[in-house]
Amino acid sequence: MAISEAAGIIVYREHLSLGARIFIGVLGAVLAVLGPAAMISIAVPQWSLSFALTVFTGLALLTFGVFALAAALGSVRTLEFGLVRRVLVVSTRGPLARGRAEYAFSAIGAPSLEMREAEDGPYPVLGLALPGERRWLEMTDFADADEAARWQQRLTAALRNPSPSA
């Protein structure tokens, strides 16, 4: 489960397994390097429709490869709602970037619950508005809408109630 509570701290973790990172990284590197190289090797350097399609295909492979490498090297976020200190700690860690920010509970708005559509059906997303941030912080990976609603109620109570046993 992506969210849990223990010892006075509610923790939400995004995750991408090491195996998935390696697979996506290798796929990205192969597409970014070998895809355009193969297209260049078969291209006839004179302007024609087949040459233009070969260049377009090589650029498309390069773009997708760079996107896959960015996904493999991206940061993972952890939210720690410290019920005793009444502080939300947002930390990011990854191969290229690390960061940590703290927000007082009093500055955080109540979480919102939104259902989004996907091919597998609707899925719940909890959103938090953090001070000084342009975008909402989103939490996913809930089993169903009922579980997301329970966590929304729990987080709302924790953010509003000054006692640590909220």
C-alpha atoms as one frame of an Amber mdcrd trajectory, in Angstrom:
protein
   0.000   0.000   0.000   1.271   3.476  -0.811  -0.042   5.098   2.389   0.175
   3.931   6.001   0.164   5.206   9.565   2.506   4.198  12.377   4.104   5.839
  15.411   2.322   9.171  14.961   3.327   9.590  11.313   1.211   9.116   8.196
   3.523   8.173   5.317   2.683   8.237   1.603   5.315   6.907  -0.820   5.436
   6.908  -4.573   7.601   4.134  -5.892   9.161   2.760  -9.021  11.026  -0.481
  -8.433  14.694  -0.846  -9.279  13.864  -3.480 -11.892  11.411  -1.148 -13.613
  13.970   1.681 -13.535  16.636  -0.541 -15.100  14.251  -1.837 -17.773  12.996
   1.638 -18.684  16.548   3.033 -18.628  17.930   0.330 -20.923  14.952   0.700
 -23.263  15.451   4.483 -23.303  19.185   4.230 -23.979  18.676   1.739 -26.800
  15.967   3.857 -28.407  17.889   7.111 -27.982  21.168   5.765 -29.396  20.541
   2.763 -31.612  17.210   3.916 -33.083  18.553   7.094 -34.701  21.815   5.313
 -35.616  19.855   2.642 -37.514  17.775   5.291 -39.281  20.892   7.245 -40.269
  22.579   4.093 -41.588  19.707   3.326 -43.968  19.042   6.905 -45.050  20.083
   7.939 -48.526  21.419  11.482 -48.165  19.336  13.062 -50.857  16.070  14.835
 -50.304  13.130  12.536 -50.938  10.032  11.363 -49.156  11.770   8.221 -47.854
  14.662  10.332 -46.528  12.233  12.674 -44.733  10.376   9.703 -43.207  13.672
   8.168 -42.095  14.729  11.416 -40.406  11.297  11.765 -38.773  11.448   8.171
 -37.483  14.948   8.707 -36.109  13.853  11.876 -34.288  10.764  10.121 -32.905
  12.921   7.270 -31.556  15.356   9.764 -30.037  12.518  11.689 -28.371  10.929
   8.568 -26.901  14.326   7.321 -25.722  15.034  10.595 -23.916  11.561  10.471
 -22.344  12.179   6.897 -21.108  15.573   7.893 -19.676  13.958  10.821 -17.856
  11.347   8.454 -16.372  14.040   6.000 -15.259  16.093   8.750 -13.613  13.140
  10.665 -12.138  12.704  11.413  -8.459  10.358   9.580  -6.110   8.345  11.579
  -3.568   7.608  10.732   0.075   5.112  12.618   2.247   5.406  12.334   6.022
   2.559  13.870   8.020   4.123  14.280  11.490   1.117  14.298  13.800   3.100
  15.323  16.899   5.142  18.118  15.304   2.184  19.063  13.035   4.468  19.326
  10.021   4.280  17.779   6.559   7.718  16.803   5.252   7.875  16.360   1.471
  11.081  14.693   0.346  12.186  13.692  -3.129  14.965  11.275  -3.890  16.340
   9.965  -7.108  19.534   9.403  -9.042  19.718  13.028 -10.213  17.852  15.126
  -7.650  17.120  15.196  -3.940  15.078  17.680  -1.976  13.209  18.251   1.251
  10.564  20.789   2.233   8.490  21.251   5.382   4.992  22.734   5.611   3.053
  23.548   8.779  -0.312  21.806   8.991  -1.980  25.197   9.471  -0.827  26.295
   5.995  -2.143  23.211   4.176  -5.665  23.064   2.817  -7.949  20.072   3.270
  -7.313  17.245   0.792  -9.692  16.966  -2.139 -10.881  13.694  -3.650 -11.313
  13.444  -7.412 -12.233  10.459  -9.559 -10.374  10.281 -12.877 -11.150   8.126
 -15.856  -8.769   5.500 -17.235  -9.070   2.499 -19.536  -9.496   0.228 -16.498
 -12.233   2.445 -15.069 -12.279   5.389 -12.699  -9.567   5.735 -10.057  -9.323
   8.057  -7.036  -6.799  10.863  -6.647  -6.273  12.809  -3.421  -4.955  16.321
  -3.977  -3.262  18.691  -1.530  -2.651  22.387  -2.085   0.712  23.326  -0.592
   1.696  26.931   0.136   4.014  28.428  -2.471   3.449  25.614  -4.966   1.735
  26.207  -8.314   0.545  22.642  -8.744  -1.429  20.371  -6.472   0.398  17.495
  -4.891  -1.426  14.312  -5.918  -1.653  10.939  -4.181  -2.817   7.820  -6.024
  -2.528   3.991  -5.672  -5.622   3.542  -3.530  -7.513   0.246  -3.812 -10.831
   1.983  -4.470 -12.797   5.173  -3.859 -13.821   4.045  -0.358 -10.210   3.643
   0.751  -9.322   7.041  -0.731 -12.309   8.621   1.060 -11.183   7.084   4.377
  -7.681   8.518   3.925  -9.151  11.875   2.893 -11.148  11.959   6.147  -8.124
  10.846   8.168  -5.846  13.482   6.642  -8.481  16.200   7.042  -8.855  15.308
  10.727  -5.080  15.241  11.218  -4.571  18.616   9.518  -7.374  20.315  11.478
  -7.148  18.679  14.916  -4.311  20.014  17.100  -4.081  16.860  19.229  -1.597
  14.219  17.969  -4.126  11.391  18.423  -6.357  12.864  15.677
